[in-house]
Amino acid sequence: MKDFIVKIGEKLFIPTCVLFIAYCIFYQYIEDFYGIFFLKLILFLSSLLLVVTWIIRTFASTKRDSKMKLSNNSLVRKFYIRSQQIISWVFSCYFAIYLIFFLDKKSVLYNYLILLLLGLYLGYEIAVIASRYKK
């Protein structure tokens, strides 16, 4: 059951982020829209699913199979092995701060930073998928 929740949460992570960013950018134009309550409800439920996914993934044991030789430096090895968790954690924390404090209304620079972090996260995910199917 927990594997199913984690798979669904991982599949919904990017669409939820894109919906939240679009909602924050176009909030002024859609605030009087009739179905805004349902949009907020969908975003809330998907965020709740993502939080449950992160909690399950944090406490579940995950092993990464790698055929590449790792560095002898322990710091580099830790960053490599935990790179997916680090990038996801940084993006998720900033994204939560972005939503909680309504940073999109404070300055446009926060929007650029969230787009940069989203691009970093998506680029990392694409690189991981490409390295799996490299052969």
LINKA-V32120 format. One line per field, one symbol per residue. ss: DSSP state (~ for helix, > for strand, _ for the rest). phi: phi as a letter, one per 30 degrees, with the letter a starting at -180 (. if undefined). psi: psi as a letter, one per 20 degrees, with the letter a starting at -180 (. if undefined). Layout:
# LINKA-V32120
ss = ???
phi = ???
psi = ???
This chain:
# LINKA-V32120
ss = _~~~~~~~~~~~~~~~~~~~~~~~~_~~~~_____~~~~~~~~~~~~~~~~~~~~~~~~______________~~~~~~~~_~~~~~~~~~~~~~~~~~~__~~~~_~~~~~~~~~~~~~~~~~~~~~~~~~___
phi = .ddddddddddcdddddddddddddceddcdcddcdddddddddddddddddddddddcddbccdbcddcdddddddddddcdddddddddddddddeddchddddadddddddddddddddddddddddddcdd
psi = ghhggggghhhigghgggggggghgjghhjhjqgkhghghgghghhhghhggghgghgiqppppppiqpqqiphgggghghjhghgggggggghgggghgjlhhigqihhghghhghghgghgghghgghhhkh.
